[in-house]
Amino acid sequence: MLQSRIKRMDSFDVIVCGGGPAGFTAAVAAARLGCRTALLERYGMLGGAMTVGGVPAPALFHAWGKLVIKGIGWELMERLAEAGWATLPDPSTPKRHPEMAVKVNAPMAAWLMDKMSQEAKVELFFHQPVVEVLGRDKSLEAVVISTKSGLQLLEGKVFIDCTGDGDIAAWAGADYELGAELQPGTLGFYLKCSADVDSEKLNKSYMEAREKGLILHGDFWGENGRNAVTILRGLNVNHVVFNGADSRSRTKAELAGRESVARISHWLRDFESEFQPIIIAPEVWARESRRIIGEAYITVDDYLEAKAGPDAVCHSFYPIDQHTTDKKNTIKNIFLEEGKVPSIPYGALVPKGFKNLLVAGRCISGDRLAQSAFRVQASCMAMGQAAGTAAYLALTDNCAVGEIDLQQLRGVLAEKGAIVPEVAS
């Protein structure tokens, strides 16, 4: 009975699932190349971590004083900056990696992503998440989405999984890695507070609250109180341990995340009555969950050695940045040697054995340490453009996504303004 109620809605050349940094660029890339493209997003806003996730700081487009990622993602940054809605970093004065991110106005970034998608004639499906995939022999035929009219079926020729958790690939039967230990997520929030804060007094108050049990482990991953003033930013303050690929774990995480924000808010309001939360993200944003096994696999050694092979489609520049769940909430950082810029091989975007499915974003094929670096937004944007372009080539050449001409892929990416890594000799 249920199957008989699922009606065919439409058919597309390319169906992109997930409208975050990777999904946005994948859809725009495919549509600009002439593919009829659908972009399915479970929220009512594009941008993923950049907007609804509460991290309006895409990183990193620059390395060692120069741009290493351009294309559609950088076009978005430049257009925002030209309109006064973003601040681009100065590559001539490199700072610590968090300070080299682009600072964007999240609502206006979401608006401009709408605009760029519509300019490219991407067909947007907001509040219509994928709930099932249909196909056989490692070839997808359709996805089922949840709509206000009930379950609807969208047929497609090439599918791109940009869900972050690799949901589409996993449901289709792709192999993946998902360890018992995962990086904690963060529930972003923003506060109403005064600009002038006595940081020493705030640090002391924080430590007193910790000693009294008013603030718990994970509420503020600085833990030691030496820089408690950073709590006032809200961005990336807390650590919530959960498995983003498990709905029950996600539910518990949302409860724990809001309890954490409440503890911080109660303490800050007692410190200064003006300090109150005014915005909270709709979910705890995951740093890590599934990693889909692809035709290529990025190890931490591959990443740190930064040697580009003939199938390199984009750069990724960020240190190894693995957040831990230990009592000190530390971060394992391994910094790249000067001058080295890692790259992403196309095979890491191709789920092993699949004919018409690609992945882009933090769920691509690689080990945990490498993923802790390539998961960031600018890298995901570059991967998305590569995936959208590859989908176009698979359609025009009438071949499986793993059989496209890699030199042609690199050539089209370069022609469309992306920076393609130089192949190591």
Buried (B, 14 or more C-beta within 10 A) or exposed (E): EEEEEBEEBBBBBBBBBBBBBBBBBBBBBBBBBEBBBBBBBBBEBBBBBBBBBBBBBBBBBBBEEEEBBBBBBBBBBBBBBEEEBBBBBEBEEBEEBEEBBBBBBBEBBBBBBBEBBEEBEBBBBBBBBBEBBBBEEBBBBBBBBBBEEEBBBBBBBBBBBBBBBBBBBBBBEBBBBBEEEBBBBBBBBBBEBEEEBEEEEBBEBBBBBBEEEBBBBBBBBBBEBEEBBBBBEBBBBBBBBBBBBBEEBBEBBBEBBBBBBEBBBEBBBEBBEEBEBEEBBEBBBBBBBBBBBBBBBBEBEBBBEBBBBEBBBBBBBBBBBBBBBEEEBEBEEBEBEEEBBBBBBBBBBBBBBBBBBBBBBBBBBBBBBBBBBBBBBBBBBBBBBBBBBBBBBBBEEEBBBBEBEBEBBBEBBEEBEBBBBEBEE
